[in-house]
Amino acid sequence: MAVELSTAGILVKWAVEATAGTRPTTGYTELVGVKAISEYNPEPNMLDKTPLKETKAHSYIPGLWDAGGAQQLTVNDYDDFRTSYSALYEAYETAQEAGKALWIEYYIPKMTGDNGFFFTAIPSPLGFGGAEVDAVLENVVYLTPTNAPEYFAGV
């Protein structure tokens, strides 16, 4: 019998490659304060291969995947989050100078088997997420994927 999973306990973690082009298998650090993660489900572009003689329906083949742009993470904007994001951003900048990539993991603790969703990303500088009366101060972090995502055993 299948066990339904909750989003409770999901972590967003990051690490920099020790060897360029190789996903780190240890040394991931949690990005604190994350409360929502946008969908990351690459969709193939559909290439129309319909011949002119067709009179009833189009036919397609899959093209390149489209990840839909940057990943959007909604976060609680407080000191611990800002310290955590600054460490991620500075690590990314240092990695870029060394020709290495920043890896992101969405760790799903109760999923069996491959419970880590991994991809390389370019983080955007932190902005201001807006404000409203009687609300938690939130912000949005953008991580632009630079490769296709893959599931592996989480770290």
N, C-alpha and C positions, 0 to 999 in steps of 0.2 A: 504494500500500500504506500502510495506517495505521501510525503510529508510536505504540506504547504509551508512556504517560508515567509518570514516577516522581514521587513527592512530594518528592524531593530538590531543594532550592533554592527551595521555596515561601517567600515572605516575607509577613508581616503588616505592613501599613503604615497610617498614619493621616495625615489633614490636616483642617484647619478651613476652612470656606468663606470665601472672600474676599467673596463676594456671597451673601447669604442665599438659600437655595433653589437654589443652583447648585453642582454637583459640581466640586471642584477638579481641574484637569488637570495641576498641577505642585505641588511643595512637599511631597510625602509623606515621612514619616519612618518608618523601620523600628522596630517594637516588637521588641526583642531577646529572645532566650531562649525563643521559642515552640517547643514540640516536638510539640504535637498540637492540632488544630482539630476541633471537633465538626461534625456534619452540619448544613448549612443548606439545606434543600430544601423550600421552602414547599409545603404540601399543601392543596388546596382542601377546605373542609368540604363534605360531600355533603348536599344538601337533598333529602329524600324527596318525590317528586311522584307517588307511586303513588295512582291513583284507588281508591276503595273497591270498585269492581267487579272489580279485578284479583284473580286467584286463584292465580297461579303465581310471580310475581317482583316485587320492588320495582323502581322506576325512579327515577333521580336526575338532578339538575342540579348543577353545581359552584356553591358559594357563595364566601364570602370565603376568602382564603388564610390558613393558619395556619403561621407560621414555627417553631412549636414552642418558643417562649420564647427565653431568652437563649442566645447563642453562648458556648460554654465553650472556653477556650484553656488547655491545660496548659503551664506554663512552668517553666524552671529558675529557682529563686528565689535570685538572687545580686545583688550590688550594681549591676551594669550593667543588669540587668532592672529593678530597683526605680527606678533613675534614669530609665530609658526610660518605665516606666509612670507615674511621677510627672509627667513632661512631658506625656504623653497626657492624664492626668486633669486637670491644671491647665489645659491648652489647652481641654479640654471645658468646664470651669467658666467660663472667660473667654468662650468662644464662646456659651454659654447667656445670659450677661449681655448680649451684643450681638445676640441673636436669631438666631444662626447655629448650624449643626450640625457635628458631628464625623463625618467620613467614614472608613470602614475599607475597605482593599483587601486581598484575598488575591491576591497576584501569583504567577502560575504561569509561570515563565520559559520553559519549552520548549513551551508550547502556542502554536500559531500563531493569528493573528488576535486576537480579543478574549480576552486572557489575564489580565485583571484582573477580579475579582469584587468589586463595590462595593456598599456599603450604609451608611446613616447609623445611628449607634448611641449609646446612653447607657452609659458604662462604670460598673461598680460599684466601690465602694471596695475596696482590696486587703485581704484577710483573711490567715489563716494556713492553709496547705494541709495541715497534719499532718506527721508524721514517723514513720519506722520505722528499725529497725536496718539498717546497711549499705546505705544508699540515698542517692540524690541528693535534696537538698532541693528540692521542687517546690511549686508553688502553682497555683491556678486563677483565671483572670481571666474575668469575665462581661461580655459586651457585648450589651446588649439592642437588637435591630434596631428601627428606627423607620420603615422603608420597605421596599418590596419590593426584593430584590437584583437587580442587573443586571450583565451582562458588557460591558466596554468594553476597548479597548486599554489595557494596564497602563502605569502611570507610575512 
